[in-house]
Amino acid sequence: MRLCIRLGRGRTWLHRVGFAALAAGLKHREQVLADRPDVVATLGAPAEMNVLTSLALWQGELLRECPAPSLARMHAHLVLRGDAEEIPLDRLMSLVCASEVFDDFSVLWNEAPASSSAPVSRALDRPGLIDDAKPIGIEREALQRVFAPRLDPRRTVHGYLKAAHPGNLIVAVSLPEDADGFCDGALPLWAPHLERFRQQTRRISLCLLNRTLHGSGAVAPPLDGIACVRGLGLGLADALALAQAADVYLGRLDVFGLAALAAGTPGVYLDPSATDRQSRPPELTELGPAGARVAEPRGECSWRRAEESPEASLATLRLLVDELRSATEGGRERP
């Protein structure tokens, strides 16, 4: 290991070759001698929001299915099928780096992992892997390991909120994304209602967690009353930290919603199949992209189910905001 570190600091091609050989040997030794389980996932499409949500759910399932002695970090392998240049992994790697489930994460292109005993645990881009009629339960403790808080994203987010939205109640908003990870397709429907909600509600800030062209230089004009935080330089890890630091979350239970749920953030879940207009927390909350369900942490945070329309969801959000302000007498102070 010491020799590998010294070779890694070299600049010549001999240093690089020696470093690659020693690193491969260390990796092989780790896989052969380590007693931690190996898990494998496959991916043959870009890392869209449903892939990120499936990755987060998969980690929760691994913690639930593995016996107690195996709760230490696991060795994960991601097998890519197809052209690697057409499958960007930046967002997926950001989510993996925020996790405390995996000890290491290997990326393989069109080949099986070295450990032949490791089964393919999840195809991340394949819908319908989880039967809607057979809900699964993921404990909040498991979600907290999937979305482990990191110092730098939390510091960045809290510094931004103190500077840009001092004393306001923060609502983190997640809208449906396209294949490139942008929510501009949903903004024409949502933006007028969000701007009107911002104008009619005192001391509140709406922070959009998704990427958008608005506010990014001269590409598109800024949105009135909606803070497009991703255009300010915040990445996916920062957006996950913002979903956890916000006072309220609004959106589907995608990867941002799961992060908010892990932190106990109150929220309004946009359920496309919701028929109950009553503002009561469901016993089981259905996840959108992967078709799974997560047990409701009663007594720790308040979640409401609303129809996936701006009018119904914002009406439910207003009720929740009024309840939070009544309970906290103006909202909790941000640390």
N, C-alpha and C positions, 0 to 999 in steps of 0.2 A: 504494500500500500504506500509506504514512504517513497519507494522508487517510482511508483506510478505517479505520485504527486510531483516529484521532481522532474520526471520526463514531461509531464503536462505543461510545465512552465517553459520548456524549450521552444525554440523557433525554427529549428531545422527539420527536414523531412525525416531524418533518423529519429529525432525525438518523437515525432508524430507516430511513426511506425511502432516504435517501442511502447509508446503510451497506449496505442490501440491494442497491441498484443497483450499487454499486461491487464488492461481493462477488460478484455474479453476473458482472460483467465480468471480474474477476480469474479466476474459475473457468473462464469460456469461453476466456480467453487461455491458461490453463494447459493445457486440453484440446487446443487448436489447435496450440500451439507445442511442447508437451512431446513428447519422443521415446520416452517409456516406454510399454509396451504397456497397452492397456485390456482388462480382463476383466470378464465379466458373470455374475451368478448370479441365479436366480429363487427366490422363496419364497412359498408360498401357504398355509402352516400355521404354528402356533406353533413357536418355536425350542426344540424338545425336544432330548433328548440326542443322538438320531441326527442332527439337523440340525447341532448343534455339532461332532459328530465328522466329518460330511461336509464342513463348512467347513474343519476342520483338514486333512483329507486332500486337499481341493481345493488348498489352498495348497502342500502338498508336491508335488502333481502339477504345478502351475504352475512351480515351481522346477526340476522335472526336465525338463519339456518345453521351456521357453524356452531359447534359446541363451545362451552364457556372457555376452555383452555385456548381456543383458537381466536379469541377476541383480539389478539395482537394483530399488527398490521399484516396484510397479505401481499403476495407477489402477483401482480396483475399483468396480463398480456393482452394487447389490442392487435388483432389481425385485420389488416386493411385489404379489401378486395377491390381490384380495379386500379385505375390510374391515381397514383399518390398526389399528383399535381392538382387534381380536381377535387381532392378531399382535404380542405384546410382544417388544421387541428388546433388552431390557436385558442379558440374558446373552450374546446374539450380539455386541453392541457391546463388551462386556467382553472377549470373546475376540479381537475384531478389534484392540482397543487393546493387547493383549498381543503382537501380531504385528509382525514387522519385514519382512513381505512386501509389504504395501500402503503406498503413499505417501499415498493418501487413499481415502476410502470414501464413496460417494454412495448415498443411499437414494431410490429413485423409486417412486411409487405408480401402478400400472396404466399405465405408459408405458415406451416403449423409451428407452435412453440416447441422449444427443445424438450420440455417435459411431456411425454406422450400420455401420461396418466391424467393430465389436467383436461377436464371436459370443457366444451364450449358452453359457458354458463349463460350467455346472453348475446343475442343478435340485436345490437343497439338500434338499428335502423328498420327493424321489422315490426310493424304495428300488430296489435292484437295478440301479443304474447301472453298477456294476463287476461283471464276470462272475466268479463264484467260481472257475471253472476257469482263469482267466487272472489270476494274482496280479500285483500291482504291487509295485515296490520303492521305498521312500522312504528316502533316506539320513538318518542321524542328524543330519548337519549341517543338512539342510532342516528337520527337526522342531525343531531348536534355534532357527531363525529364526521358525518358527510360534509357539513358546512362548518368546519372548525374556524373560529375567529382568528384572523391574522392581524398582527399589529399594524403593518403599513396600510392596508386598505381601511381599517377602522380609523386610524389617525387621519388619513386623507379625507374620509367621509365626514368625520366630526369637525375637522377644520373647515371644510367647505360649508357645512350646515351652519356653523357659528358665524361665518363671514357673510354668507349670502342670504340666509333665512333666520336671523336671530329672533328667538322667542316665538316663532311660528310653529303650528302643529304640522308635522311633515307627513304627507301622504305619498307613499311610493306606488307608482302606477306601472303596470305591465300590460302591454297590448299585444295582440297576435302579430307574429313576425312572418316574413316571407322566407324563401330558401336562403337568402343572403344574410338573414338576421336583422333586417330592417322592418320597422313597423309603419312605414309611410303608406302602405295600403290600407291600414285601419284608421289612420289619422283623419282623413276627411270626414268620417262618421263621428269620431270621438272628440276631435278638437273643439268644435263649437260648444258642445255640452260641458267639457272640462273647463273651458274659459268662462262660461256663464256660472258654473259652480264656484270657481275661484272668485269671481266678482261678488257673488252673493254670500260668501262665507268669510267671516272676519278672521284675520291672523292665521291663514292656512297657506301652505305651499304644496304644489303638486310637482313631484319630481318623476320624470319619465325615465324608466330603467332601460328601455330598449334603445337601440341605435336608430337614428333618423337623420335625414338630410337637412332638416331645419336647424338653423343656428350654426351650421358648419361652414363658416366663412361666407362666401357669396353664393353657395349652392342653393340655399332656400332661406327665406326670411325667418327670423325667430318667431316662436309661437307666443302669443299674448297670454301671460298668466301661467305658462307651463315651462318648467325648467328642464331643458334637454341636457341632462348631466353627462351623457356619453359624448356629446360634442365638446365638452370642456376638458377632455383628456382622461376621463374616468373609464377604466376598463371593466371587464366582466367581474373580476374579483372585487373591485370597488362597488359595482352595482349590487352584487350580492351582499356586501357589507351595508350598503344603504338600505336594502330591503329589510335587514335585521335591525338597523338603528332607527328606522322610521317609527312614527307613532301609529300609523295605520297603513295597511297594504290593500291595494285594489287591483284585481286581475285574476286570471286563472291560476290554478295551482300547478304552474309550470315550475321551472327550476328556481325562479325568484320567489314564487309562492311557497315552495318547500323550504327555502332558506328563511323566509319570514315565519313559517310555522315552527321551524326548529328553534327560533329565537323567542317564541311566544308573542310575536307581534299580532295585535288584533287586526282583523281584515275582513274584506268582502270578497267572497269567492264567486266568480262569474261562471255559473253552471249553465251550459247550453240547454240542458234538459230540465232545468228547475221549473217547477209548477207551483211551489209553495211561496207565495209572496209575503208570508209572515216572516218577520225578522227574528228568527230563532236559530240557534246553532244546531246543526245536524249532528247526529250521533256518529255517522261515518261521512266523511267528505270525499267526494269522487274526484279523481284526478283526470284532467282533460286528455293530454296527448297519449298517455300510455294505458289508460283505462283501468288504473289501479285505484285503491282507496287507502286513506290514511286515517287511523283512529284519532278522534277529536280529543285534544288535551283539555278536558273540562276543568274549570276552576283556575286555569293558568292564563288563558287568553280567550278572547271573545271573537268568534268567527260567525259571519252571516252568509247565507246563500242567496244569490240574486240572479235574475235572468240576465242573459248575455246581451243586454241592450243598454245604451247610455242612460236612458231615462230611469229604468228600474234599478240599475246598479248604483247610480248616483243618489237616488232617493234612499236606498238602503244605507249608502255611505253617510248621508246626512244624519240619519238616525243614530248610527254608530258614533259619529263624531260628537253629536249632542250628548250621548250617554257618557262618553269618555270625558268630556269637559265637565259634565255635572259631577262625575265621580272624583275627578282630580282637581276641581276648582281652577280651571284654566290650563290644564295639561301639566304633565310632569316636566321637571327641569332637566335639560340635557346635560349629561356629565361633560 
